[in-house]
Structure formats: structure tokens, C-alpha cells
């Protein structure tokens, strides 16, 4: 475990295992923390893959219950988080890496692929977040209630007005598809991706499958893969095979 600092940003991270680097992004939306991999994830990739990979996970900047902090960059929320991910890998001296993300990790992975296509060897998007046409304000409203007030209570330098601007830019300016990239980007993305769809309001099946259909080097898991629970080990085996298949020689 350790911390990476850059200016006013402080990112807490943990590592497990050794081998080719595998970045892990926990679910939980803007409250994504390493602890969620144990408490609420369908499986813990740090435990599953530490025997083969150098697994690296971090608390998201300003997540409740996490140890990472920094300013709210209201004009570039997604890119601020991507700065943290890439900055951490730079700090660790890592150039190329694999990435596996749950929930909000889906949009974050697409943004990583947009920002650093030559660094991401392959990516796994598990139960990825996406925008439902009939529920465009779902993430904005949930975070205005469940994330913003708690953050403001412990951070006197941040106001709900700033939270509103941050979430508006993040989820309302371009409230379509996977939030961070366009369909044309996905259509032209040459990075291998494995998508494990879900189907709850925040993780729309249709968006996950549209991305899988568009991406030229996409694979997709069975569905549902989390229920019954006996299916989860099968999904983990598919992830393991996918990662192994795309390891650099």
C-alpha cells in the first residue's frame, strides 16, 4: 500500500501479487474504494489474479470511506479521474498494463482507451455503467443525494454549487451511451475488450451489448453471469483466459 501525490491530489493505492501489471477499478460509482472489492464486488480480482499479475487498485479521488482526495475539477471530471489512474501508473514506473473495472470502471476504461491507447494492452468491463434513454438523470440525481452532501460535510472547501457543476458536466452535458466516448470511438477501438453485462438501472444491458457489438475486438460473457452464484467462477475463468490470451509476448 502507499500514496501517490501530485499537487493537491493524493491517491491511496494497494498492490497484490507480481507479474504483468493489472489495474483494478472497483465499483461503487463516485464512492469507488478498494474495500468495495471485498464488501460488494461479485468477486475480488486482487485475490483471484494476484497469483499471475501485479494487481494495483486505488481509492477514487474523494470517495466516501476512501483515503484519496483532491479538488473537484468541474470542467473535466472524467479526465481528472483518468489523470489519477495514469499518474499512479507513471508513479509506479509502469508503461503498459491490463485493466479490469466494475460499474463506473466501464466509462473510466473507455476514457483510458481514448487517452492512452498505446498503454492499455486489454480491458475487462464488468457490469459497466451506461446511460439509459429513459433515465438520463439517474447518476446526476443519485450523486446529488448520496455523494455530494457527504463530501461537502467533510470538505468545507467544496460547496454543493461546485458539486452540481461537477455532476452536470459528468452526467448531463453528454448523457448518452457510455458517457466518456462516442460510438465512433468504440467502433474504431483496436484494443481487445471483454464485456460482462449486467441489467440494473445503472448498468444497462443494452448499452453494454451495443458497445460489445461495435468494438471490433470485443468479446462478451454469458448473461447472466452473477446469478446463480455458481456461475461467477465460470466468468472468472473466462476473464483469466482473456487476460492470458492478450499478454504481451
C-alpha positions in Angstrom: 0.0 0.0 0.0 1.1 3.6 -0.5 0.2 7.0 -1.6 0.9 9.0 -4.8 0.7 12.7 -4.6 0.6 15.3 -7.4 -0.1 18.9 -6.4 -3.3 18.9 -4.3 -4.2 15.4 -5.3 -3.4 12.4 -3.0 -4.2 8.9 -4.2 -4.1 5.9 -1.9 -3.4 2.6 -3.6 -2.7 -1.1 -2.7 -0.9 -3.8 -4.6 -1.0 -7.6 -4.5 0.9 -10.2 -6.4 3.6 -10.0 -9.1 3.8 -10.3 -12.9 2.4 -8.1 -15.7 0.5 -5.1 -14.2 -3.3 -5.3 -13.9 -5.1 -2.1 -12.8 -8.3 -2.8 -10.9 -11.1 -0.2 -10.7 -13.7 -1.0 -8.0 -17.4 -0.4 -8.4 -19.5 1.9 -6.3 -19.7 4.9 -8.5 -18.1 8.0 -7.2 -17.6 6.2 -3.9 -15.4 3.5 -5.5 -12.9 2.3 -3.0 -10.5 -0.7 -2.6 -12.6 -2.0 0.2 -15.6 -2.4 -2.2 -13.7 -5.2 -3.9 -14.2 -7.2 -0.7 -17.5 -5.9 0.5 -19.7 -5.6 -2.5 -18.0 -6.9 -5.7 -19.2 -10.2 -7.3 -15.6 -11.4 -6.9 -12.3 -9.8 -5.8 -9.9 -9.6 -8.7 -7.0 -8.8 -6.4 -7.4 -12.2 -4.8 -8.3 -14.0 -8.0 -5.4 -12.8 -10.1 -2.5 -11.9 -7.7 -1.0 -15.3 -8.5 -0.4 -14.2 -12.1 -0.4 -10.4 -12.1 0.8 -7.4 -10.3 -2.7 -6.2 -9.3 -3.0 -2.5 -8.5 -6.1 -0.8 -7.1 -6.8 2.7 -5.7 -9.5 4.6 -3.9 -11.2 7.0 -6.2 -10.5 10.7 -5.5 -12.9 12.0 -2.9 -14.8 8.7 -2.4 -16.6 8.2 0.9 -14.6 5.9 3.1 -11.5 6.2 0.9 -8.2 7.7 1.5 -7.8 9.6 -1.8 -8.5 13.3 -2.1 -8.2 16.2 -4.4 -10.1 19.1 -5.9 -13.3 18.8 -7.9 -12.4 19.7 -11.4 -15.8 20.7 -12.5 -14.8 21.4 -16.1 -13.2 18.0 -16.7 -14.5 15.4 -14.2 -13.8 12.2 -16.2 -10.4 13.4 -17.3 -9.4 14.3 -13.7 -10.1 10.7 -12.7 -8.1 9.4 -15.7 -5.3 11.7 -14.7 -5.2 9.9 -11.4 -5.1 6.5 -13.0 -2.4 7.3 -15.5 -0.5 9.3 -12.9 -0.5 6.4 -10.5 0.9 4.1 -13.2 3.6 6.7 -14.0 4.4 6.9 -10.3 4.9 3.1 -10.2 7.1 3.2 -13.4 4.5 1.2 -15.4 4.1 1.9 -19.1 1.8 -0.9 -20.4 -0.9 -2.6 -18.4 -4.1 -4.6 -18.4 -7.2 -3.1 -16.7 -10.3 -4.6 -15.1 -13.1 -2.4 -13.9 -16.6 -2.7 -12.4 -19.5 -0.3 -12.7 -18.1 3.2 -13.1 -14.9 1.4 -14.2 -16.6 0.9 -17.6 -16.7 4.6 -18.6 -13.3 5.1 -17.0 -11.8 2.3 -19.0 -13.2 3.8 -22.3 -11.6 7.1 -21.3 -8.3 5.4 -20.6 -8.5 3.8 -24.0 -9.2 7.2 -25.5 -6.4 8.9 -23.6 -3.7 6.2 -23.6 -4.5 3.6 -26.3 -0.9 2.5 -26.6 -0.6 1.7 -22.9 -3.7 -0.4 -22.4 -3.0 -4.0 -23.6 -6.5 -5.3 -23.0 -9.5 -4.4 -20.8 -12.3 -6.2 -18.9 -15.5 -4.2 -18.3 -17.6 -6.0 -15.7 -21.2 -4.8 -15.1 -20.3 -1.4 -16.8 -22.3 1.8 -16.2 -24.1 3.4 -19.1 -26.8 5.9 -19.9 -30.4 4.7 -20.2 -32.5 6.9 -22.6 -35.5 6.6 -20.2 -33.3 7.5 -17.1 -30.9 10.1 -18.3 -30.6 11.9 -14.9 -30.2 8.7 -12.8 -26.5 9.3 -12.0 -26.8 13.0 -11.5 -29.7 12.6 -9.1 -28.2 9.7 -7.2 -24.9 11.5 -6.6 -26.6 14.9 -5.7 -28.3 12.9 -2.9 -25.8 10.2 -2.0 -22.4 11.6 -2.7 -22.4 15.4 -2.8 -23.8 16.2 0.7 -21.5 13.8 2.5 -18.5 15.2 0.6 -19.4 18.8 1.4 -19.9 17.9 5.0 -16.3 16.8 5.4 -14.7 19.2 2.9 -15.5 22.8 3.7 -13.6 23.9 0.6 -16.3 22.3 -1.6 -19.9 23.6 -2.0 -23.0 22.0 -3.4 -22.8 24.5 -6.2 -19.5 23.1 -7.3 -20.8 19.5 -6.8 -23.7 20.4 -9.1 -21.4 21.8 -11.8 -19.1 18.7 -11.5 -22.0 16.2 -11.8 -23.7 18.3 -14.6 -20.5 18.1 -16.7 -20.0 14.5 -15.8 -23.5 13.1 -16.5 -25.8 15.8 -18.1 -23.7 17.6 -20.8 -23.4 14.4 -22.9 -25.8 12.0 -21.2 -25.5 9.3 -23.8 -24.1 5.8 -24.3 -21.0 5.3 -22.0 -20.5 9.0 -21.1 -16.8 9.2 -22.0 -16.5 8.3 -25.6 -18.6 8.2 -28.8 -19.9 5.2 -30.7 -17.5 6.1 -33.5 -14.6 5.8 -31.0 -15.7 2.4 -29.9 -16.3 1.3 -33.5 -12.6 2.2 -34.2 -11.1 1.0 -31.0 -8.4 -1.7 -31.7 -7.8 -2.7 -28.1 -9.3 -6.1 -27.1 -12.1 -5.8 -24.6 -14.2 -8.3 -22.7 -17.6 -7.1 -21.5 -19.6 -8.8 -18.8 -23.0 -7.2 -19.0 -25.4 -6.6 -16.1 -29.0 -5.3 -16.2 -29.9 -2.9 -13.4 -30.8 0.8 -13.8 -27.2 1.9 -13.5 -25.7 -1.0 -15.6 -27.9 -1.2 -18.7 -27.7 -4.4 -20.6 -28.5 -2.7 -23.9 -25.6 -0.2 -23.7 -23.1 -3.0 -22.7 -24.2 -5.1 -25.6 -24.1 -2.2 -28.0 -20.5 -1.4 -27.0 -19.7 -5.1 -27.4 -21.3 -5.2 -30.9 -19.5 -2.0 -32.0 -16.0 -2.8 -30.7 -14.1 -4.8 -33.4 -12.1 -6.8 -30.9 -14.8 -7.3 -28.3 -15.8 -10.5 -26.5 -18.8 -10.9 -24.3 -19.6 -13.2 -21.4 -22.7 -15.3 -20.9 -25.6 -13.5 -19.3 -26.5 -13.5 -16.5 -23.0 -14.3 -15.2 -23.6 -13.4 -11.5 -26.7 -15.4 -10.8 -26.9 -18.1 -9.8 -23.7 -17.5 -7.8 -22.3 -20.8 -9.2 -21.8 -19.0 -12.5 -19.3 -16.5 -11.1 -16.3 -18.9 -11.2 -17.1 -19.6 -14.8 -17.0 -15.9 -15.6 -13.7 -15.5 -13.7 -12.2 -18.4 -15.8 -13.3 -16.5 -18.9 -11.6 -13.4 -17.7 -8.4 -15.4 -16.9 -8.3 -16.9 -20.3 -8.9 -13.5 -22.0 -6.1 -11.8 -20.0 -3.7 -14.6 -20.7 -4.5 -14.5 -24.4 -3.6 -10.9 -24.7 -0.5 -10.8 -22.5 2.5 -9.3 -24.5 4.9 -12.0 -25.6 
